[in-house]
Amino acid sequence: MRRRRLLVATLAAVSGCTSAGYRATGPRTPPPRPETDAAPASTPDPVEARAQAILRPLNEVYRTVRGPLADFEVADVSDEQLAAARDSLARAREAQSTFSSTVADPPARYQSLPTLVATHGSLLDALVAAVDCWSSLSSIVPVAPARADDTDSAARLTTARTAVQTLTTVATDLADAADAEPTIPPALFLTTDRVRSFATTLDTQSTALERLIEAVAAVRDAADRWRDGVTALERQRYDDARAAFSTAREEYRAASESLDAGPDPTGSFVDLAESTACVVSAGVEAASTAVDATELASAGDVARAETRLDEAETIRNRCVN
């Protein structure tokens, strides 16, 4: 009986230990550390954050301008692309204003931020100018004789000339910026070498486009003189007709000289230059034929004169689709 009571007591003692939290496999897992004991998260550098707010939109601008400006393939640049780049540039300028007013002593890698913002703005200006120039010239090249009296052509040529002036100015600004050797943060896509490359490209192409514009303008003047010659010939004012056709030939030759002066346009402007060259070559030949027609008419051979003038018109139109 006594032994039975001892056994019951032993079992009770063991039961009490188990209910108190005993783990046969080892000590209890300690409770989780209170939240107040957690290691604090690192605080981002406010200067770095402000700088990145400038660099990110600048990279967005660069993505838009780098391809078209590198080879002057600007025909497919949309208004939406230009608008997005303008928005990105505006955000970069706003962030730069905040940076300059807040960071009194920026790290060396960010001291060139004002120059870099201005440089990206210049690149965007160049792209807009190139697009404007192409749009203006493509609306009048090839120069169809039937459209020679298009009153909008003068305005388009003015727009193209203004665009080329912008390209020239940007080329100078970029060259000056590169000579200043700005510090380029590693996170920025633009580099000093790329700035120099853009400056060279814009300078070369602004000269090429200026030549192309002058050639187109000379062709338009030649078209005016051609119409004067036809009118004078129909009215039997042979001296006036001869002078008008001769002047037209000289204008075409002047256009040819402008194209040959080089350098050659690239990218989207290649087709425009080739079309203009075709019109110029045809114009020189057509004007010479028209002078022959005038000589025949003044000699009284009206039938042959009319045939030669028809030949001249056919030659003149051979480059027009």
C-alpha positions as CSV (number, residue, x, y, z in Angstrom):
1,M,0.0,0.0,0.0
2,R,2.8,2.3,0.9
3,R,4.5,1.5,-2.4
4,R,1.4,2.4,-4.3
5,R,1.2,5.9,-2.6
6,L,4.9,6.5,-3.5
7,L,4.3,5.7,-7.2
8,V,1.3,8.1,-7.4
9,A,3.3,10.9,-5.8
10,T,6.2,10.4,-8.3
11,L,3.8,10.5,-11.3
12,A,2.2,13.7,-9.9
13,A,5.6,15.4,-9.6
14,V,6.5,14.5,-13.2
15,S,3.1,15.8,-14.4
16,G,3.7,19.1,-12.6
17,C,7.0,19.6,-14.4
18,T,5.5,19.0,-17.8
19,S,2.6,21.4,-17.2
20,A,5.1,24.1,-16.2
21,G,6.7,24.1,-19.7
22,Y,9.3,21.4,-19.7
23,R,10.7,20.6,-23.1
24,A,12.3,17.2,-23.4
25,T,14.2,18.3,-26.5
26,G,16.0,21.2,-24.9
27,P,15.5,24.6,-23.3
28,R,12.6,26.9,-24.2
29,T,12.9,29.1,-27.2
30,P,13.4,32.7,-26.0
31,P,10.5,35.1,-26.7
32,P,11.0,37.5,-29.7
33,R,12.8,40.7,-29.1
34,P,10.5,43.7,-28.6
35,E,10.1,46.0,-31.6
36,T,11.8,48.7,-29.7
37,D,15.0,46.6,-29.7
38,A,15.1,46.2,-33.5
39,A,18.1,47.7,-35.3
40,P,17.1,51.0,-36.9
41,A,17.0,51.2,-40.8
42,S,19.7,53.3,-42.5
43,T,18.6,56.8,-43.3
44,P,19.1,57.8,-47.0
45,D,21.5,60.6,-47.7
46,P,19.4,63.6,-48.5
47,V,22.0,65.1,-50.8
48,E,22.2,61.9,-52.8
49,A,18.4,61.7,-53.0
50,R,18.2,65.3,-54.3
51,A,20.9,64.7,-56.8
52,Q,19.2,61.5,-58.1
53,A,16.0,63.5,-58.6
54,I,18.0,65.6,-61.1
55,L,19.9,62.7,-62.8
56,R,16.9,60.5,-63.4
57,P,14.9,63.0,-65.6
58,L,18.1,64.0,-67.4
59,N,18.6,60.4,-68.4
60,E,15.1,60.4,-69.7
61,V,15.9,63.4,-71.9
62,Y,19.1,61.7,-73.1
63,R,17.2,58.6,-74.1
64,T,15.1,60.7,-76.5
65,V,17.9,62.8,-78.1
66,R,20.8,60.5,-78.3
67,G,19.6,58.3,-81.3
68,P,18.1,61.0,-83.6
69,L,20.9,63.5,-83.0
70,A,23.7,61.0,-83.4
71,D,22.9,60.3,-87.1
72,F,20.2,63.0,-87.8
73,E,17.5,60.5,-88.3
74,V,14.8,62.9,-87.2
75,A,11.9,62.1,-89.5
76,D,10.2,59.7,-87.1
77,V,10.6,61.8,-83.9
78,S,7.0,62.4,-82.7
79,D,5.5,65.4,-81.0
80,E,4.7,63.0,-78.1
81,Q,8.4,62.2,-77.7
82,L,9.4,65.8,-77.7
83,A,6.7,66.7,-75.2
84,A,7.8,63.9,-72.8
85,A,11.4,65.1,-73.0
86,R,10.3,68.6,-72.3
87,D,8.5,67.4,-69.2
88,S,11.6,65.5,-68.0
89,L,13.8,68.5,-68.5
90,A,11.3,70.7,-66.6
91,R,11.5,68.2,-63.7
92,A,15.3,68.2,-63.8
93,R,15.4,72.0,-63.7
94,E,13.0,72.2,-60.8
95,A,15.0,69.6,-58.9
96,Q,18.2,71.5,-59.7
97,S,16.7,74.7,-58.3
98,T,15.8,72.9,-55.1
99,F,19.2,71.3,-54.9
100,S,21.0,74.6,-55.3
101,S,18.9,76.3,-52.7
102,T,19.3,73.5,-50.2
103,V,22.7,72.0,-50.5
104,A,25.2,74.7,-49.6
105,D,28.4,72.6,-50.2
106,P,27.6,69.8,-52.7
107,P,30.1,66.9,-53.1
108,A,32.6,67.3,-55.9
109,R,30.7,64.8,-58.1
110,Y,27.6,67.0,-58.1
111,Q,29.1,70.4,-58.5
112,S,28.6,70.2,-62.3
113,L,24.9,69.6,-62.1
114,P,23.9,73.1,-63.4
115,T,26.1,72.6,-66.4
116,L,24.7,69.2,-67.1
117,V,21.1,70.4,-66.8
118,A,21.9,73.2,-69.3
119,T,23.7,70.7,-71.6
120,H,20.7,68.4,-71.8
121,G,18.5,71.5,-72.5
122,S,20.8,72.4,-75.4
123,L,20.6,68.8,-76.8
124,L,16.8,68.9,-76.7
125,D,16.8,72.3,-78.4
126,A,19.0,70.8,-81.1
127,L,16.6,67.9,-81.6
128,V,13.6,70.2,-81.9
129,A,15.5,72.4,-84.4
130,A,16.5,69.4,-86.5
131,V,12.9,68.2,-86.6
132,D,11.6,71.7,-87.6
133,C,14.2,72.0,-90.3
134,W,13.3,68.6,-91.7
135,S,9.6,69.2,-91.6
136,S,10.0,72.6,-93.4
137,L,12.3,71.3,-96.1
138,S,10.4,68.1,-96.7
139,S,7.2,70.1,-97.5
140,I,8.9,71.8,-100.5
141,V,11.4,69.1,-101.7
142,P,11.4,67.8,-104.3
143,V,10.4,71.2,-105.7
144,A,7.5,70.6,-108.0
145,P,7.2,73.3,-110.7
146,A,3.5,73.3,-110.2
147,R,4.0,74.4,-106.6
148,A,6.6,77.0,-107.4
149,D,4.2,79.8,-106.5
150,D,3.4,78.3,-103.1
151,T,3.3,81.3,-100.8
152,D,4.1,79.1,-97.8
153,S,7.5,78.1,-99.1
154,A,9.1,81.4,-98.0
155,A,7.8,80.9,-94.5
156,R,9.1,77.3,-94.5
157,L,12.5,78.4,-95.6
158,T,12.6,81.0,-92.9
159,T,11.8,78.3,-90.3
160,A,14.5,76.1,-91.7
161,R,17.1,78.9,-91.5
162,T,16.1,79.7,-87.9
163,A,16.5,76.0,-87.0
164,V,20.0,75.9,-88.5
165,Q,21.0,78.9,-86.5
166,T,19.8,77.1,-83.4
167,L,21.9,74.1,-84.4
168,T,25.0,76.3,-84.8
169,T,24.5,77.9,-81.4
170,V,24.0,74.6,-79.7
171,A,27.1,73.2,-81.3
172,T,29.1,76.1,-79.8
173,D,27.5,75.8,-76.4
174,L,28.2,72.0,-76.3
175,A,31.9,72.5,-77.3
176,D,32.3,75.1,-74.6
177,A,30.7,72.8,-72.0
178,A,33.0,70.0,-73.0
179,D,36.1,72.2,-72.8
180,A,35.1,73.1,-69.2
181,E,35.5,69.3,-68.3
182,P,32.4,69.0,-66.2
183,T,32.4,66.2,-63.6
184,I,29.9,63.6,-64.8
185,P,28.3,61.5,-62.1
186,P,28.5,57.7,-62.9
187,A,24.7,57.4,-62.9
188,L,24.4,59.8,-65.9
189,F,24.3,58.4,-69.4
190,L,25.9,61.5,-70.9
191,T,29.7,61.7,-70.9
192,T,32.2,64.5,-71.8
193,D,33.2,62.5,-74.9
194,R,29.6,62.3,-76.0
195,V,29.2,66.0,-75.5
196,R,32.1,66.7,-77.8
197,S,30.8,64.2,-80.4
198,F,27.4,65.9,-80.4
199,A,29.1,69.3,-80.8
200,T,31.0,68.1,-83.8
201,T,28.0,66.4,-85.4
202,L,25.8,69.5,-85.0
203,D,28.4,71.8,-86.3
204,T,29.0,69.7,-89.4
205,Q,25.3,69.1,-90.1
206,S,24.3,72.8,-89.5
207,T,26.8,73.7,-92.3
208,A,25.4,70.9,-94.6
209,L,21.8,72.0,-93.9
210,E,22.6,75.6,-94.6
211,R,23.9,74.6,-98.0
212,L,20.8,72.5,-98.7
213,I,18.5,75.4,-97.7
214,E,20.3,77.8,-100.0
215,A,20.0,75.3,-102.8
216,V,16.3,75.0,-102.2
217,A,15.9,78.7,-102.1
218,A,17.8,79.1,-105.4
219,V,15.5,76.5,-107.0
220,R,12.5,78.4,-105.9
221,D,13.9,81.6,-107.4
222,A,14.7,79.7,-110.6
223,A,11.1,78.6,-110.7
224,D,9.9,82.2,-110.5
225,R,12.2,83.2,-113.4
226,W,11.0,80.2,-115.4
227,R,7.4,81.4,-115.2
228,D,8.5,84.9,-116.2
229,G,10.2,83.4,-119.2
230,V,7.2,81.4,-120.3
231,T,4.9,84.4,-119.9
232,A,7.3,86.6,-121.9
233,L,7.6,84.0,-124.7
234,E,3.9,83.7,-125.0
235,R,3.6,87.5,-125.4
236,Q,6.5,87.5,-127.9
237,R,8.7,89.5,-125.7
238,Y,11.7,87.5,-126.8
239,D,14.5,89.5,-125.1
240,D,12.6,89.3,-121.8
241,A,12.1,85.6,-122.3
242,R,15.7,85.0,-123.1
243,A,16.8,86.9,-120.0
244,A,14.4,85.1,-117.7
245,F,15.4,81.6,-118.9
246,S,19.1,82.5,-118.7
247,T,18.6,83.8,-115.1
248,A,16.7,80.6,-114.2
249,R,19.7,78.6,-115.5
250,E,22.1,80.6,-113.4
251,E,19.9,80.1,-110.3
252,Y,19.9,76.3,-110.9
253,R,23.7,76.4,-111.2
254,A,24.0,78.4,-108.0
255,A,21.9,75.7,-106.3
256,S,24.2,73.1,-107.7
257,E,27.2,74.9,-106.3
258,S,25.6,75.1,-102.9
259,L,25.0,71.3,-102.8
260,D,28.6,70.6,-104.1
261,A,30.2,72.8,-101.4
262,G,29.6,70.1,-98.8
263,P,29.6,68.6,-96.3
264,D,26.8,66.3,-97.2
265,P,23.6,66.0,-95.1
266,T,23.1,62.7,-93.3
267,G,20.2,60.7,-91.9
268,S,16.7,62.0,-92.8
269,F,18.1,64.8,-94.9
270,V,19.9,62.5,-97.4
271,D,16.7,62.0,-99.5
272,L,15.9,65.7,-99.5
273,A,19.4,66.5,-100.7
274,E,19.3,63.9,-103.5
275,S,15.8,65.1,-104.6
276,T,17.0,68.7,-104.7
277,A,20.1,67.6,-106.7
278,C,17.9,65.9,-109.3
279,V,15.7,69.0,-109.6
280,V,18.8,71.2,-110.0
281,S,20.3,69.0,-112.7
282,A,17.0,68.9,-114.6
283,G,16.6,72.6,-114.2
284,V,19.9,73.5,-115.8
285,E,19.1,71.3,-118.8
286,A,15.6,72.5,-119.1
287,A,16.6,76.2,-118.9
288,S,19.1,75.7,-121.7
289,T,16.5,74.1,-123.8
290,A,14.1,77.0,-123.1
291,V,16.7,79.4,-124.3
292,D,16.9,77.5,-127.5
293,A,13.1,77.7,-127.8
294,T,13.3,81.4,-127.4
295,E,16.0,81.7,-130.2
296,L,13.8,79.7,-132.5
297,A,10.7,81.8,-131.7
298,S,12.6,85.1,-132.3
299,A,13.8,83.8,-135.6
300,G,10.1,83.1,-136.6
301,D,10.2,79.3,-136.3
302,V,7.2,79.2,-133.9
303,A,6.4,75.5,-134.4
304,R,9.8,74.3,-133.5
305,A,10.0,76.8,-130.7
306,E,6.8,75.3,-129.2
307,T,8.2,71.8,-129.5
308,R,11.4,72.8,-127.8
309,L,9.6,74.5,-125.0
310,D,7.5,71.3,-124.5
311,E,10.7,69.4,-124.3
312,A,12.0,71.8,-121.7
313,E,8.9,71.4,-119.6
314,T,9.3,67.6,-119.7
315,I,12.9,67.7,-118.7
316,R,12.1,70.1,-115.9
317,N,9.4,67.8,-114.5
318,R,11.4,64.5,-114.6
319,C,12.3,64.5,-110.9
320,V,8.7,65.2,-109.7
321,N,6.7,62.2,-108.6
